[in-house]
Amino acid sequence: MRKVLLALLALALVMPGAAAVAQDAPYEISILMPTFYTEAFQYENNPTLTAIEAATNTKLDVTFVPDASYPEAVSLALAGDMPKILVVKGHQDPVIVASARAGAFWDITDYIADTVYLKDGSPVVYEATKIDGRLYGIYRARPLARNGIIYRSDWAEEKGLGVPETLDDLAAMAKAFTDPAKGTYGIVMCKYVDGTIKLSTIMHGAPNTWGVDGDGNIYPAHEDPKFLEGLNWLRDLYSAGAINQDFMVLESTIWDDPIKNDQAGIKLDVMDGGYRLQDWFEQNKDVEAGTNVFNLLPVVKNAEGQELMWPTAGLSGEVIITKTAKTEDDMKKCLEFLDFLNGPEGQTLVNWGVQDATYWVDEEGFRISTPADLEVSIRSLQGSINQIGMNVNGDLAVPMKLEGLRKLYNENLVNYFDYVVGNPCAAFISETQTMLGAQLNTLLEDANVQYIAGQIDEAQLKAVYEQWRAEGGEAVVAEMDEMYKAANAQ
């Protein structure tokens, strides 16, 4: 209770008019966001929801949808009953761009400067998320140099393998981890294939989404020879049994399960997943604290000796206020709510919850790992509330002491910043992509998956790439090329 009262006092001090708002009836806010957990979320008597509502004088109606089904849920919401606050995973997804242009979202461009915390977000990232020069959402901040390779260092040690230095070394490790008799394999993939494909192809030397040729012309990454090399690398490993044969149907919500069950030894994903897996093993596998089961590897060298990393975009989608918040006053109340979630108390609540209820601190005031016997119950309380977290002004939540893989992860974010490969067209929106992007993206993704799985050959793959151009890709390329050249005109 004391923490809630302090949060209310802090809110009154930093937000103009907040003390007066606190006298009003709680403002009702509906929210739609994805979840990455299978546990049922506890809505009643939830200390975190209660604390957020008390600190913001709101009544929250939160709907969680499994991550794998979330794009469909967003499309359905936009076509029908929209929540007041909508978490979207792709700020340039065609349905989001079209909805913004149709007036489904509030234009908050002119309101950010009046906030307490949101105004301190990155001007560069805010600019990159605009649609037609206007801002419709608050980006969910992510470190750029976050992606990489997580692998079982204990398995590698058992097999006498050192830290992989090249892509060939990594492939050899994946094959060495593969033992059909024991039911083990190297790399675990899931139906979210885009990230794994981008990690592999960019490490091989392909561009990030769009490339620029020697004449300064834009072309799609999938037409680069290095992109095919990256697909072939995955195809070879799949053929050798070193990638799970069911990856195209494995849900992202259980992507870590084969690692936790000692079936898989490598994952290409965000590296902070590595220290979370380490924590899980320490809590559930009788691993002695400080004894690393995993290692984090940001990059390995390709055939040309290059070390190249697929970066995040500095964000992972955004949080939007829809026109279900009917008036400007309604919008401002929603924006104040989001602003609070970017402050120290708000960040702590959405990421970790309430002290001594869903997280604990040591004698030095550092947050400690969740006790193993409470993990499931806490997941039912916290769920994926952190998906509404934005952190545009940095991580202000109660800190955890940086040791082991957590310390290594943070060091990697700084040390490998210069290895990231930028997308030269990240800030551009193609009209054709907005209209046809969903079907064009599905066409490419399905073909890439089928190629990795050996269901089609190279000629059939390239035929789909030609089909992509014929069905709208040609226009997308032309529009991106025009915008790129206009932006880079001397």
Secondary structure by P-SEA (a helix, b strand, c coil): caaaaaaaaaaaacccaaaaaaaccbbbbbbbbcccccccccccccaaaaaaaaaccbbbbcccccccaaaaaaaaaaacccccbbbbcccccaaaaaaaaaccccccccccccccccccccaaaaaaacccccccccccccccccbbbbccaaaaaaacccccccaaaaaaaaaaacccccccccccccccaaaaaaaaaaaacccccccccccbbbbbccccaaaaaaaaaaaaaaaacccccccccccccccccccccccccccccccaaaaaaaaaaaaccccccccccbbbbcbbbccccbbbbbccccccbbbbbccccccaaaaaaaaaaaaaaacaaaaaaacccccccccccccccccccccccaaaaaaaaccccccccccccccccccccccaaaaaaaaaacccccccccccccccccccccccaaaaaaaaaaaaaaaaaccccaaaaaaaaaaaaaacaaaaaaaaaaaaaaaacc
